[in-house]
Amino acid sequence: MRKGLRRPAKEPRAWQRMLSGRRLDLLDPSPMDIEIEDIAHGLARVARWNGQTTGEHPFSVAQHSVVVEEIVAHIRPGVEPRWRLAALLHDASEYVIGDMISPFKAALGVDYRTFEARLESAIHTRFGLPAKTPATIKTLIKRADRACAFFEATQLAGFSHAESLAFFDAPPAGYALKIDPLAPAQAQARYLQRYQVLSEAAGYHATPSAFDTE
């Protein structure tokens, strides 16, 4: 190529187009580019345990999130609806980045966690929650998350009861779960239904379906 005719290298694309039509900047996510329908659609198609589970369907992050919200309410009856909504959305960032298993997250280090936290903050802002979840609520959600993981590990992922106790601790007293992984469309619909119920209970205004707008 002759001197002066070299084209400047393009910057790598750092956004993703969603089915709603939104273009989400992955490095600087705007709350206005986040839609619950995109989240539900994505999470219903993201498999927990990298898909290494038994059953006809993968156990999706969407279905996992609905269970975690239920466990939060079991552990702390009367918890405010907005914190139950925060529990439902606790893995919402994975509609963009996927469900990366914990050992790999640790290997990637702080940059990954910073990216994840920035996206989570934008999601919370979009849906009326505090950008940063209070520590006590975060601990509550984490406890519920680990409880759900215990059931997933023993019923779907090939862990023994003893292994699950060692990695995830015992689930809360009085709570039992029999997991039946749902098809993506069912998991998506259930996730959206819980969002609508919790959002209304928390006093937030419903928004038009993103898939019905440009």
DRENDO-1510 file (C-alpha; in Angstrom, 1 decimal, always signed):
<recs>
REC; n; res; u; v; w
REC; 1; MET; +0.0; +0.0; +0.0 .
REC; 2; ARG; +1.4; +3.4; -1.0 .
REC; 3; LYS; +2.4; +5.9; +1.7 .
REC; 4; GLY; -0.6; +8.0; +2.8 .
REC; 5; LEU; -3.2; +5.5; +1.7 .
REC; 6; ARG; -3.2; +3.4; +4.8 .
REC; 7; ARG; -6.6; +3.4; +6.5 .
REC; 8; PRO; -6.6; +4.1; +10.2 .
REC; 9; ALA; -7.4; +1.0; +12.3 .
REC; 10; LYS; -11.0; +1.0; +13.5 .
REC; 11; GLU; -11.6; +0.9; +17.2 .
REC; 12; PRO; -13.1; -2.5; +18.2 .
REC; 13; ARG; -16.9; -2.4; +18.6 .
REC; 14; ALA; -17.8; -2.1; +22.3 .
REC; 15; TRP; -21.6; -2.2; +22.1 .
REC; 16; GLN; -24.2; -4.9; +21.6 .
REC; 17; ARG; -27.5; -4.5; +19.8 .
REC; 18; MET; -30.4; -6.0; +21.7 .
REC; 19; LEU; -33.6; -7.4; +20.3 .
REC; 20; SER; -35.5; -4.3; +21.6 .
REC; 21; GLY; -33.3; -2.3; +19.2 .
REC; 22; ARG; -31.2; -0.7; +22.0 .
REC; 23; ARG; -27.5; -0.5; +21.5 .
REC; 24; LEU; -25.8; -1.0; +24.9 .
REC; 25; ASP; -22.3; +0.4; +25.3 .
REC; 26; LEU; -20.5; -2.3; +27.2 .
REC; 27; LEU; -17.8; +0.0; +28.5 .
REC; 28; ASP; -20.1; +2.9; +29.6 .
REC; 29; PRO; -23.6; +1.4; +29.9 .
REC; 30; SER; -26.5; +3.9; +30.0 .
REC; 31; PRO; -29.6; +3.0; +32.1 .
REC; 32; MET; -31.7; +4.3; +29.2 .
REC; 33; ASP; -30.4; +1.5; +26.9 .
REC; 34; ILE; -31.4; -1.2; +29.3 .
REC; 35; GLU; -34.8; -3.0; +29.0 .
REC; 36; ILE; -36.3; -5.7; +31.2 .
REC; 37; GLU; -37.4; -7.7; +28.1 .
REC; 38; ASP; -33.8; -7.8; +26.8 .
REC; 39; ILE; -32.7; -9.0; +30.3 .
REC; 40; ALA; -35.4; -11.7; +30.5 .
REC; 41; HIS; -34.7; -12.9; +27.0 .
REC; 42; GLY; -31.0; -13.1; +27.6 .
REC; 43; LEU; -31.1; -14.7; +31.0 .
REC; 44; ALA; -33.6; -17.4; +29.9 .
REC; 45; ARG; -31.0; -18.5; +27.4 .
REC; 46; VAL; -27.9; -18.3; +29.6 .
REC; 47; ALA; -27.2; -21.7; +31.3 .
REC; 48; ARG; -26.0; -22.1; +34.9 .
REC; 49; TRP; -23.0; -24.3; +35.5 .
REC; 50; ASN; -21.9; -23.7; +31.9 .
REC; 51; GLY; -24.7; -26.1; +30.8 .
REC; 52; GLN; -23.2; -29.0; +32.7 .
REC; 53; THR; -26.5; -30.1; +34.2 .
REC; 54; THR; -28.9; -32.9; +33.8 .
REC; 55; GLY; -32.3; -32.6; +32.2 .
REC; 56; GLU; -33.9; -31.8; +28.9 .
REC; 57; HIS; -33.3; -28.1; +29.3 .
REC; 58; PRO; -30.4; -26.2; +30.8 .
REC; 59; PHE; -31.1; -24.5; +34.1 .
REC; 60; SER; -31.3; -20.9; +33.1 .
REC; 61; VAL; -30.1; -17.8; +35.0 .
REC; 62; ALA; -33.7; -16.5; +34.6 .
REC; 63; GLN; -35.2; -19.4; +36.5 .
REC; 64; HIS; -32.3; -19.3; +39.1 .
REC; 65; SER; -33.1; -15.6; +39.7 .
REC; 66; VAL; -36.8; -16.3; +40.3 .
REC; 67; VAL; -35.8; -19.0; +42.9 .
REC; 68; VAL; -33.3; -16.7; +44.6 .
REC; 69; GLU; -36.0; -14.0; +45.0 .
REC; 70; GLU; -38.3; -16.6; +46.6 .
REC; 71; ILE; -35.6; -17.7; +49.0 .
REC; 72; VAL; -34.9; -14.1; +50.0 .
REC; 73; ALA; -38.6; -13.8; +51.0 .
REC; 74; HIS; -38.4; -17.1; +52.9 .
REC; 75; ILE; -35.3; -16.1; +54.9 .
REC; 76; ARG; -36.7; -12.6; +55.7 .
REC; 77; PRO; -40.5; -12.5; +55.5 .
REC; 78; GLY; -41.7; -9.0; +55.1 .
REC; 79; VAL; -38.6; -7.8; +53.3 .
REC; 80; GLU; -39.4; -4.7; +51.2 .
REC; 81; PRO; -40.6; -5.4; +47.6 .
REC; 82; ARG; -37.7; -3.3; +46.2 .
REC; 83; TRP; -35.2; -5.6; +47.8 .
REC; 84; ARG; -37.0; -8.6; +46.4 .
REC; 85; LEU; -36.7; -6.9; +43.1 .
REC; 86; ALA; -33.0; -6.4; +43.7 .
REC; 87; ALA; -32.8; -10.2; +44.3 .
REC; 88; LEU; -34.6; -10.9; +41.1 .
REC; 89; LEU; -32.1; -8.6; +39.3 .
REC; 90; HIS; -29.0; -9.9; +41.2 .
REC; 91; ASP; -27.6; -11.6; +38.1 .
REC; 92; ALA; -29.2; -9.3; +35.5 .
REC; 93; SER; -25.7; -8.3; +34.2 .
REC; 94; GLU; -25.3; -11.8; +32.9 .
REC; 95; TYR; -27.7; -11.0; +30.0 .
REC; 96; VAL; -24.6; -9.2; +28.6 .
REC; 97; ILE; -21.6; -11.1; +30.0 .
REC; 98; GLY; -23.0; -14.6; +30.5 .
REC; 99; ASP; -22.9; -16.7; +33.6 .
REC; 100; MET; -19.2; -17.0; +34.3 .
REC; 101; ILE; -18.4; -19.6; +36.9 .
REC; 102; SER; -16.9; -18.3; +40.2 .
REC; 103; PRO; -13.5; -19.8; +39.8 .
REC; 104; PHE; -13.0; -18.1; +36.4 .
REC; 105; LYS; -14.2; -14.8; +37.8 .
REC; 106; ALA; -11.6; -15.0; +40.5 .
REC; 107; ALA; -8.9; -15.8; +37.9 .
REC; 108; LEU; -9.9; -12.7; +35.8 .
REC; 109; GLY; -9.6; -10.5; +38.8 .
REC; 110; VAL; -10.6; -6.9; +39.6 .
REC; 111; ASP; -11.1; -5.6; +36.1 .
REC; 112; TYR; -13.9; -8.1; +35.4 .
REC; 113; ARG; -15.6; -7.2; +38.7 .
REC; 114; THR; -15.4; -3.5; +38.0 .
REC; 115; PHE; -17.1; -4.0; +34.7 .
REC; 116; GLU; -19.8; -6.2; +36.3 .
REC; 117; ALA; -20.4; -3.6; +39.0 .
REC; 118; ARG; -20.7; -0.8; +36.5 .
REC; 119; LEU; -23.3; -2.7; +34.5 .
REC; 120; GLU; -25.2; -3.7; +37.7 .
REC; 121; SER; -25.3; +0.0; +38.8 .
REC; 122; ALA; -26.8; +1.0; +35.4 .
REC; 123; ILE; -29.4; -1.8; +35.7 .
REC; 124; HIS; -30.4; -0.7; +39.2 .
REC; 125; THR; -30.7; +2.9; +38.1 .
REC; 126; ARG; -32.9; +1.9; +35.2 .
REC; 127; PHE; -35.4; +0.1; +37.4 .
REC; 128; GLY; -35.5; +2.5; +40.3 .
REC; 129; LEU; -33.2; +0.8; +42.7 .
REC; 130; PRO; -30.2; +2.4; +44.5 .
REC; 131; ALA; -27.2; +2.1; +42.3 .
REC; 132; LYS; -25.4; +0.3; +45.1 .
REC; 133; THR; -27.2; -2.3; +47.1 .
REC; 134; PRO; -26.9; -1.9; +50.9 .
REC; 135; ALA; -24.4; -4.3; +52.4 .
REC; 136; THR; -27.1; -6.1; +54.6 .
REC; 137; ILE; -29.3; -6.7; +51.5 .
REC; 138; LYS; -26.3; -7.8; +49.5 .
REC; 139; THR; -25.5; -10.4; +52.2 .
REC; 140; LEU; -29.1; -11.6; +52.3 .
REC; 141; ILE; -29.2; -12.0; +48.5 .
REC; 142; LYS; -25.9; -13.8; +48.6 .
REC; 143; ARG; -27.1; -16.2; +51.2 .
REC; 144; ALA; -30.2; -17.0; +49.0 .
REC; 145; ASP; -28.0; -17.3; +46.0 .
REC; 146; ARG; -25.8; -19.9; +47.7 .
REC; 147; ALA; -28.9; -21.8; +48.9 .
REC; 148; CYS; -30.2; -22.0; +45.4 .
REC; 149; ALA; -26.7; -23.2; +44.3 .
REC; 150; PHE; -26.8; -25.9; +46.9 .
REC; 151; PHE; -30.0; -27.4; +45.4 .
REC; 152; GLU; -28.7; -26.9; +41.8 .
REC; 153; ALA; -25.4; -28.6; +42.7 .
REC; 154; THR; -27.0; -31.7; +44.3 .
REC; 155; GLN; -30.0; -32.1; +41.9 .
REC; 156; LEU; -28.5; -31.1; +38.5 .
REC; 157; ALA; -24.7; -30.6; +38.5 .
REC; 158; GLY; -23.5; -34.0; +39.9 .
REC; 159; PHE; -22.3; -32.8; +43.4 .
REC; 160; SER; -22.7; -35.0; +46.4 .
REC; 161; HIS; -24.6; -33.7; +49.4 .
REC; 162; ALA; -21.3; -33.4; +51.3 .
REC; 163; GLU; -19.6; -31.5; +48.5 .
REC; 164; SER; -22.5; -29.1; +48.3 .
REC; 165; LEU; -22.5; -28.4; +52.0 .
REC; 166; ALA; -18.8; -27.7; +51.9 .
REC; 167; PHE; -19.1; -25.3; +49.0 .
REC; 168; PHE; -22.4; -23.6; +49.5 .
REC; 169; ASP; -23.5; -24.3; +53.2 .
REC; 170; ALA; -26.9; -25.7; +54.2 .
REC; 171; PRO; -30.0; -24.1; +52.8 .
REC; 172; PRO; -32.2; -22.2; +55.2 .
REC; 173; ALA; -34.3; -24.2; +57.6 .
REC; 174; GLY; -37.8; -25.0; +56.4 .
REC; 175; TYR; -37.1; -24.4; +52.7 .
REC; 176; ALA; -37.2; -27.2; +50.2 .
REC; 177; LEU; -36.8; -27.1; +46.4 .
REC; 178; LYS; -37.4; -29.6; +43.6 .
REC; 179; ILE; -35.9; -28.2; +40.4 .
REC; 180; ASP; -37.5; -28.8; +37.1 .
REC; 181; PRO; -35.5; -26.8; +34.5 .
REC; 182; LEU; -37.9; -24.8; +32.2 .
REC; 183; ALA; -37.7; -24.2; +28.5 .
REC; 184; PRO; -36.3; -20.8; +27.6 .
REC; 185; ALA; -39.7; -19.3; +26.7 .
REC; 186; GLN; -41.2; -20.4; +30.0 .
REC; 187; ALA; -38.3; -19.2; +32.1 .
REC; 188; GLN; -38.5; -15.8; +30.3 .
REC; 189; ALA; -42.2; -15.4; +30.9 .
REC; 190; ARG; -41.9; -16.3; +34.5 .
REC; 191; TYR; -39.0; -13.8; +35.0 .
REC; 192; LEU; -41.0; -11.0; +33.4 .
REC; 193; GLN; -44.1; -11.9; +35.4 .
REC; 194; ARG; -42.1; -11.6; +38.7 .
REC; 195; TYR; -40.6; -8.4; +37.6 .
REC; 196; GLN; -44.0; -6.8; +36.9 .
REC; 197; VAL; -45.4; -8.0; +40.2 .
REC; 198; LEU; -42.4; -6.8; +42.3 .
REC; 199; SER; -42.0; -3.5; +40.3 .
REC; 200; GLU; -45.7; -2.7; +41.0 .
REC; 201; ALA; -45.4; -3.7; +44.6 .
REC; 202; ALA; -42.4; -1.5; +45.0 .
REC; 203; GLY; -44.3; +1.5; +43.6 .
REC; 204; TYR; -42.4; +1.8; +40.4 .
REC; 205; HIS; -44.2; +2.8; +37.2 .
REC; 206; ALA; -44.6; +0.1; +34.5 .
REC; 207; THR; -43.0; +0.9; +31.2 .
REC; 208; PRO; -44.3; -0.2; +27.7 .
REC; 209; SER; -42.9; -3.4; +26.3 .
REC; 210; ALA; -39.5; -2.6; +24.7 .
REC; 211; PHE; -40.2; -5.0; +21.9 .
REC; 212; ASP; -43.2; -3.0; +20.9 .
REC; 213; THR; -41.2; +0.2; +20.3 .
REC; 214; GLU; -38.4; +1.3; +18.1 .
</recs>
